[in-house]
Amino acid sequence: MADAILGTVALGFPWPTFDPFLFCVHHDDAYPAGNQVMGPDASLTGRNIGMDFEGIDGWRMYHGDVVPGFPRHPHRGFETVTIARRGYIDHSDSLGATARFGHGDVQWMTAGKGIVHSEMFPLVRQDGPNTTELFQIWLNLPRADKLVDPYFTMLWDHAVPRHIVTDGGKTTVAVVAGSLPGADAPTAPPNSWASRADAHVAIWTIQMEPEARWTLPRAAADAHRTLYFFAGDTLRVAGRELSSHAGVRLRADAETELIAGASAVECLLLQGRPIGEPVVQHGPFVMNTRQEIQQAMIDYQRDQFGGWPWPSDGPVHARDRRRFAIHADGRVDQAE
């Protein structure tokens, strides 16, 4: 099975990605207890506030100045898929939608012709640490769909199906996009590349107990498949042992055996048929031409993609607010 591996890539910040994916970052911050305003109950001295990515003491403020996170910023031309593994994210956007999610929930947002949103990490616990861990994945849109209406949805943890196999130890695969036996992902947004059956998009998080074995099934030969090994000591992939964390590019049409070592292992899998169109990116805008990027900047400067209906650039919800979403049409959705 060694020929299943096409190559490996180092895991930096962010991780390398391949068409149709544009970006993937693993945020893992060991935040301390929160203060009265849900920021860190710790000194911010020495941090580059507003652009804090250094990881001092194991955590970052990112673009936040009181609460960590990403105050309001625009997007156009692609989708964000945010998998919140630990901690909370408070979302607000220019459509009027808002949410608090975490603990396995997934937010899927089609930016389309333009949206402004904020993603803040409220430190709700005052009596202990507020570890926050998430993946943010950018999935491209084809030219025909880059200017569709924005769309926002929540996939609560209980609605994300799990594929479970026990062989040497238990393997649990959370299926955010794609399908595995007995685990078909929730319906993707209507204009998503993932909504096309022939795009073969898969977004899976994989947890393997020590010495667990699991075989990735075959997919279409023309799909790009990357397995990101990010937690655990060793993982054997198609007969090759990895003793350091890495992204492994795989042939999608080959079955690939995974064997965990003596410690538990975690991976993220991203897969999809490439869109195969020119990609021109300027910060949060991803289009096909430089002229389209210039138009995106003009449009944003003109009307802020519909304006910002919130009282601050990085709003957060009350400390005791449970996981919920209010959609742009006023529909209220509550996590179970």
C-alpha positions as CSV (number, residue, x, y, z in Angstrom):
1,M,0.0,0.0,0.0
2,A,3.0,2.3,0.0
3,D,2.0,3.7,-3.4
4,A,-1.1,5.2,-1.8
5,I,1.2,8.0,-0.4
6,L,1.9,10.8,-2.9
7,G,4.0,12.9,-0.5
8,T,4.1,14.7,2.8
9,V,4.0,18.3,3.9
10,A,5.0,20.0,7.1
11,L,2.3,21.3,9.4
12,G,2.8,25.0,10.1
13,F,0.4,27.8,10.9
14,P,-1.8,27.5,8.8
15,W,-1.6,24.1,7.2
16,P,-0.9,23.6,3.5
17,T,-4.1,22.8,1.5
18,F,-5.0,21.7,-2.0
19,D,-7.8,22.6,-4.5
20,P,-10.7,22.8,-3.7
21,F,-9.5,23.8,-0.3
22,L,-7.9,27.2,0.2
23,F,-6.9,27.3,3.8
24,C,-6.9,25.3,7.0
25,V,-5.7,26.4,10.4
26,H,-5.8,24.5,13.7
27,H,-6.3,26.9,16.6
28,D,-5.4,25.4,20.0
29,D,-5.1,27.9,22.8
30,A,-4.7,27.1,26.5
31,Y,-6.5,30.2,27.7
32,P,-6.5,31.0,31.4
33,A,-9.5,31.8,33.5
34,G,-11.7,34.6,32.2
35,N,-12.1,38.0,33.8
36,Q,-15.3,40.0,34.2
37,V,-15.6,40.8,30.5
38,M,-14.7,37.3,29.3
39,G,-11.1,38.2,28.3
40,P,-8.1,36.5,29.9
41,D,-7.6,37.1,33.6
42,A,-3.9,37.6,32.9
43,S,-1.5,40.4,31.9
44,L,-1.5,41.3,28.2
45,T,1.9,43.0,28.6
46,G,4.3,42.1,25.8
47,R,1.6,41.1,23.3
48,N,1.1,42.8,20.0
49,I,-2.5,43.5,20.7
50,G,-4.6,43.6,17.6
51,M,-2.2,41.2,15.9
52,D,-1.2,38.7,18.5
53,F,-0.2,35.4,16.9
54,E,3.0,34.6,18.9
55,G,1.5,32.0,21.3
56,I,3.0,33.5,24.5
57,D,2.1,31.2,27.4
58,G,0.3,28.9,25.0
59,W,-2.4,31.3,23.8
60,R,-3.1,34.1,21.5
61,M,-5.4,37.2,21.4
62,Y,-5.4,37.1,17.6
63,H,-7.1,40.4,16.5
64,G,-9.0,40.8,19.7
65,D,-8.0,43.5,22.2
66,V,-10.3,42.5,25.2
67,V,-11.7,39.1,24.2
68,P,-9.6,36.8,22.0
69,G,-10.7,36.3,18.4
70,F,-11.4,37.9,15.1
71,P,-13.6,41.1,15.3
72,R,-15.6,42.0,12.2
73,H,-14.0,41.3,8.9
74,P,-15.3,40.7,5.3
75,H,-15.3,37.6,3.0
76,R,-16.2,37.1,-0.6
77,G,-16.0,34.2,-3.0
78,F,-15.6,31.1,-0.8
79,E,-16.9,29.2,2.2
80,T,-15.7,28.8,5.8
81,V,-16.3,25.6,7.7
82,T,-15.5,26.0,11.4
83,I,-15.2,22.9,13.6
84,A,-15.3,23.9,17.2
85,R,-13.8,21.1,19.3
86,R,-13.3,22.8,22.7
87,G,-14.4,26.2,24.1
88,Y,-16.9,28.5,22.6
89,I,-17.1,30.8,19.5
90,D,-19.5,33.8,19.4
91,H,-20.5,34.6,15.9
92,S,-22.2,37.7,14.5
93,D,-22.6,38.8,10.9
94,S,-23.9,41.5,8.5
95,L,-27.0,39.4,7.7
96,G,-28.1,39.8,11.3
97,A,-27.3,36.2,12.2
98,T,-25.6,35.4,15.5
99,A,-24.7,32.3,17.5
100,R,-22.7,30.7,20.2
101,F,-21.3,27.3,19.4
102,G,-18.6,24.9,20.6
103,H,-17.9,21.4,21.9
104,G,-18.1,19.6,18.6
105,D,-20.5,22.0,16.8
106,V,-19.8,23.1,13.2
107,Q,-20.6,26.4,11.6
108,W,-20.8,26.4,7.8
109,M,-20.9,29.8,6.1
110,T,-21.1,30.6,2.4
111,A,-19.6,34.1,1.9
112,G,-20.7,34.2,-1.7
113,K,-21.1,37.8,-2.9
114,G,-20.0,39.2,0.4
115,I,-20.5,39.0,4.2
116,V,-19.0,40.6,7.2
117,H,-18.7,38.5,10.4
118,S,-16.9,38.3,13.7
119,E,-15.7,35.2,15.5
120,M,-14.9,35.8,19.2
121,F,-13.7,33.3,21.8
122,P,-15.4,34.2,25.1
123,L,-13.6,32.9,28.2
124,V,-16.7,32.0,30.1
125,R,-15.1,30.1,33.0
126,Q,-13.7,32.3,35.8
127,D,-12.8,29.4,38.0
128,G,-10.4,27.5,35.7
129,P,-8.9,27.3,32.2
130,N,-10.7,28.0,29.0
131,T,-9.0,25.8,26.5
132,T,-10.2,26.7,23.0
133,E,-9.6,24.4,20.0
134,L,-11.0,24.6,16.5
135,F,-10.4,24.1,12.8
136,Q,-11.2,26.7,10.3
137,I,-11.3,25.5,6.8
138,W,-11.8,27.6,3.6
139,L,-13.5,25.7,0.8
140,N,-13.5,27.4,-2.6
141,L,-16.5,28.2,-4.8
142,P,-16.4,27.8,-8.5
143,R,-16.7,30.9,-10.7
144,A,-20.4,30.3,-11.3
145,D,-21.2,30.5,-7.6
146,K,-18.8,33.1,-6.3
147,L,-21.4,35.8,-6.2
148,V,-24.4,33.8,-4.8
149,D,-26.3,35.1,-1.8
150,P,-24.5,34.5,1.5
151,Y,-25.7,31.6,3.6
152,F,-25.2,30.6,7.3
153,T,-26.0,27.3,9.0
154,M,-25.1,25.4,12.1
155,L,-24.4,21.7,12.4
156,W,-24.8,20.9,16.1
157,D,-22.6,18.2,17.6
158,H,-25.5,15.8,18.0
159,A,-26.3,16.1,14.3
160,V,-22.8,15.4,13.0
161,P,-22.8,11.6,12.4
162,R,-20.1,9.3,13.7
163,H,-18.7,6.2,11.9
164,I,-17.3,3.9,14.6
165,V,-15.0,0.9,14.0
166,T,-13.4,-1.3,16.6
167,D,-10.3,-3.1,15.4
168,G,-7.4,-3.2,17.9
169,G,-9.0,-0.2,19.5
170,K,-11.8,2.2,18.6
171,T,-11.7,4.6,15.7
172,T,-14.4,7.4,15.7
173,V,-14.8,9.4,12.5
174,A,-17.0,12.6,12.7
175,V,-18.4,13.1,9.2
176,V,-18.9,16.9,8.6
177,A,-19.0,16.4,4.8
178,G,-19.2,13.2,2.7
179,S,-20.3,9.8,3.9
180,L,-19.2,6.6,5.4
181,P,-21.2,3.5,6.1
182,G,-24.0,4.5,8.5
183,A,-22.8,8.1,8.6
184,D,-24.1,10.4,5.9
185,A,-23.1,14.1,6.6
186,P,-25.8,16.7,7.0
187,T,-26.8,18.5,3.8
188,A,-24.2,21.0,2.7
189,P,-25.3,24.6,1.9
190,P,-27.1,24.8,-1.5
191,N,-24.3,26.5,-3.5
192,S,-21.4,24.7,-1.8
193,W,-19.0,22.7,-3.9
194,A,-19.7,20.0,-1.3
195,S,-23.4,19.9,-2.4
196,R,-22.4,18.3,-5.7
197,A,-22.2,14.5,-5.5
198,D,-19.5,14.4,-8.2
199,A,-17.2,16.8,-6.2
200,H,-16.5,14.0,-3.7
201,V,-15.9,16.4,-0.8
202,A,-15.1,14.9,2.5
203,I,-14.3,16.6,5.8
204,W,-13.7,14.1,8.6
205,T,-12.1,14.3,12.0
206,I,-10.6,11.0,13.0
207,Q,-9.9,9.8,16.6
208,M,-8.1,6.5,17.1
209,E,-7.4,4.8,20.4
210,P,-3.9,3.3,20.9
211,E,-3.2,0.5,18.4
212,A,-6.5,1.0,16.6
213,R,-6.7,0.1,12.9
214,W,-8.9,1.6,10.3
215,T,-8.8,1.7,6.5
216,L,-9.8,4.8,4.5
217,P,-12.1,3.7,1.7
218,R,-11.5,4.4,-1.9
219,A,-12.9,7.6,-3.5
220,A,-12.8,9.0,-7.0
221,A,-9.4,9.0,-8.7
222,D,-9.5,12.7,-9.6
223,A,-10.1,13.8,-6.0
224,H,-7.4,15.4,-3.9
225,R,-7.1,13.7,-0.5
226,T,-4.9,15.0,2.4
227,L,-4.7,13.4,5.8
228,Y,-3.4,15.7,8.6
229,F,-1.8,13.8,11.5
230,F,-1.7,16.4,14.3
231,A,-2.0,14.6,17.6
232,G,-0.4,11.4,19.0
233,D,3.1,10.0,18.9
234,T,3.1,7.7,15.9
235,L,0.8,6.7,13.1
236,R,1.4,4.1,10.4
237,V,-0.1,5.2,7.0
238,A,-0.1,2.7,4.2
239,G,2.8,0.9,5.8
240,R,4.9,4.0,6.4
241,E,5.4,5.0,10.0
242,L,5.1,8.7,10.9
243,S,6.8,9.7,14.1
244,S,6.2,13.5,13.7
245,H,3.1,15.4,12.8
246,A,2.6,16.0,9.1
247,G,0.1,16.3,6.2
248,V,0.0,13.2,4.0
249,R,-1.1,13.5,0.4
250,L,-2.9,10.3,-0.6
251,R,-4.2,8.7,-3.7
252,A,-8.0,9.0,-3.3
253,D,-8.7,5.9,-5.2
254,A,-6.5,3.7,-3.0
255,E,-7.6,2.0,0.2
256,T,-5.2,3.3,2.9
257,E,-4.7,1.5,6.2
258,L,-4.1,3.6,9.3
259,I,-2.6,2.1,12.5
260,A,-2.2,4.1,15.6
261,G,0.8,3.6,17.8
262,A,1.0,3.3,21.5
263,S,-0.8,6.5,22.2
264,A,-4.1,7.9,20.9
265,V,-4.0,9.6,17.5
266,E,-6.1,12.4,15.9
267,C,-6.3,13.4,12.2
268,L,-8.2,15.6,10.0
269,L,-9.1,14.5,6.4
270,L,-9.8,16.9,3.6
271,Q,-10.9,15.6,0.2
272,G,-12.5,16.9,-2.9
273,R,-12.4,17.1,-6.7
274,P,-10.4,20.1,-7.7
275,I,-12.3,23.1,-9.1
276,G,-9.5,23.7,-11.4
277,E,-10.0,27.5,-11.9
278,P,-7.6,30.4,-11.4
279,V,-7.4,31.5,-7.8
280,V,-6.6,35.2,-7.1
281,Q,-6.6,36.0,-3.4
282,H,-6.3,39.3,-1.5
283,G,-6.7,38.7,2.2
284,P,-10.4,37.7,2.8
285,F,-11.4,37.9,-0.9
286,V,-10.9,34.9,-3.2
287,M,-11.9,35.4,-6.9
288,N,-10.7,34.3,-10.3
289,T,-9.1,37.5,-11.6
290,R,-7.4,40.6,-10.3
291,Q,-10.2,42.8,-11.6
292,E,-12.7,40.8,-9.6
293,I,-10.6,41.4,-6.5
294,Q,-10.5,45.1,-7.2
295,Q,-14.3,45.1,-7.6
296,A,-14.7,43.2,-4.3
297,M,-12.7,46.0,-2.5
298,I,-14.8,48.7,-4.2
299,D,-18.0,47.0,-3.2
300,Y,-16.9,46.5,0.4
301,Q,-15.8,50.1,0.7
302,R,-19.1,51.3,-0.8
303,D,-21.6,49.5,1.5
304,Q,-19.7,47.2,3.8
305,F,-21.6,44.2,2.3
306,G,-24.8,45.4,3.8
307,G,-23.5,47.1,7.0
308,W,-22.9,46.0,10.5
309,P,-26.0,45.8,12.8
310,W,-24.1,45.1,16.1
311,P,-23.0,47.6,18.8
312,S,-19.3,46.6,18.7
313,D,-16.8,45.1,16.3
314,G,-16.5,41.9,18.4
315,P,-19.7,41.3,20.2
316,V,-20.0,38.4,22.7
317,H,-23.0,36.9,24.4
318,A,-23.8,36.7,28.1
319,R,-21.5,34.4,30.1
320,D,-24.3,32.0,30.9
321,R,-25.8,31.9,27.4
322,R,-26.1,28.3,26.1
323,R,-25.3,27.3,22.6
324,F,-27.8,28.7,20.1
325,A,-28.2,30.4,16.7
326,I,-30.4,33.1,15.4
327,H,-30.5,33.0,11.7
328,A,-30.9,36.0,9.3
329,D,-34.6,35.2,8.8
330,G,-35.2,35.3,12.6
331,R,-35.4,31.5,13.1
332,V,-34.0,30.4,16.4
333,D,-32.0,27.2,16.6
334,Q,-30.9,25.7,19.9
335,A,-28.3,23.0,20.6
336,E,-29.7,20.0,22.4
